[in-house]
């Protein structure tokens, strides 16, 4: 009989260099790519709002994958600026969340 709880570990297929992160907004605005997940570049953030997980097409996946070693689209954690949203302010938060990392 199977236990009621189990743990699964997902291994990444490919990662950016250690200490670097792929900056999606830079790829979106500084390249000629068109993404299925972001049909309207101007409203790109609405495609991700409230989503923990979002399916992407194979074409979009391949575009992101190709740029995992492209230095102009890679940034260090301290280069990423997270704005405080209107909702966060309404909840009494005056500082943006921080990016945590175990890598």
C-alpha positions as CSV (number, residue, x, y, z in Angstrom):
1,X,0.0,0.0,0.0
2,X,1.2,3.5,-0.9
3,X,1.8,6.0,2.0
4,X,-0.6,8.9,2.1
5,X,2.3,11.4,1.7
6,X,5.3,11.3,-0.5
7,X,8.0,13.7,-1.6
8,X,9.1,14.2,-5.2
9,X,12.1,16.2,-6.4
10,X,12.1,17.8,-9.8
11,X,15.5,18.2,-11.4
12,X,15.9,21.2,-13.7
13,X,16.8,20.4,-17.3
14,X,18.9,23.6,-17.7
15,X,19.7,26.5,-15.5
16,X,21.4,29.9,-16.0
17,X,24.9,30.3,-14.6
18,X,25.1,30.2,-10.8
19,X,24.1,33.5,-9.3
20,X,22.3,34.7,-12.4
21,X,18.7,34.9,-13.3
22,X,16.9,35.1,-16.6
23,X,15.3,38.6,-16.8
24,X,12.0,37.9,-18.7
25,X,11.1,41.6,-19.1
26,X,14.5,42.3,-20.7
27,X,13.9,39.5,-23.2
28,X,10.4,40.7,-23.9
29,X,11.4,44.4,-24.5
30,X,15.0,44.1,-25.8
31,X,14.5,41.4,-28.3
32,X,12.4,40.9,-31.4
33,X,10.8,37.8,-29.9
34,X,7.0,37.4,-29.9
35,X,5.7,35.3,-27.0
36,X,2.4,33.3,-27.0
37,X,2.3,33.8,-23.2
38,X,2.5,37.6,-23.6
39,X,0.3,38.4,-26.6
40,X,0.4,42.1,-25.6
41,X,3.9,43.3,-24.5
42,X,2.5,46.4,-22.9
43,X,0.3,44.3,-20.6
44,X,2.9,41.5,-20.0
45,X,2.5,41.6,-16.2
46,X,-1.2,40.8,-16.3
47,X,-0.4,37.4,-17.9
48,X,1.5,36.5,-14.7
49,X,-0.6,38.3,-12.1
50,X,-1.8,35.9,-9.4
51,X,-0.2,32.9,-11.0
52,X,2.1,30.5,-9.2
53,X,2.4,28.3,-12.2
54,X,1.6,29.1,-15.9
55,X,1.8,26.8,-18.9
56,X,3.9,28.0,-21.8
57,X,4.1,26.8,-25.3
58,X,7.0,24.8,-26.7
59,X,7.9,27.8,-28.9
60,X,8.1,30.1,-25.8
61,X,10.0,27.5,-23.8
62,X,12.6,27.2,-26.6
63,X,13.0,31.0,-26.8
64,X,13.6,31.2,-23.0
65,X,15.9,28.2,-23.1
66,X,18.1,29.7,-25.9
67,X,18.7,32.8,-23.8
68,X,19.8,31.1,-20.6
69,X,23.4,31.8,-21.6
70,X,22.8,35.2,-23.3
71,X,24.6,37.7,-20.9
72,X,22.4,40.7,-21.9
73,X,19.4,38.9,-20.5
74,X,21.0,37.6,-17.3
75,X,21.1,39.6,-14.1
76,X,22.2,39.1,-10.5
77,X,19.6,39.0,-7.8
78,X,20.5,42.6,-6.5
79,X,19.8,44.0,-10.0
80,X,16.1,42.9,-10.0
81,X,13.9,45.7,-8.7
82,X,10.6,44.6,-7.3
83,X,8.0,47.4,-7.0
84,X,5.6,47.7,-4.2
85,X,2.1,47.1,-5.7
86,X,-1.0,49.2,-4.8
87,X,-2.5,46.1,-3.2
88,X,0.6,45.6,-1.0
89,X,0.5,49.2,0.1
90,X,-3.2,48.8,1.0
91,X,-2.2,45.9,3.2
92,X,0.3,48.1,5.1
93,X,3.4,46.9,3.3
94,X,5.7,49.7,2.3
95,X,8.6,47.5,1.1
96,X,8.7,45.2,-1.9
97,X,9.2,41.5,-1.2
98,X,12.7,40.1,-1.5
99,X,13.9,37.4,-3.8
100,X,15.2,34.4,-1.8
101,X,17.5,31.8,-3.3
102,X,18.9,28.5,-2.3
103,X,21.3,28.4,-5.2
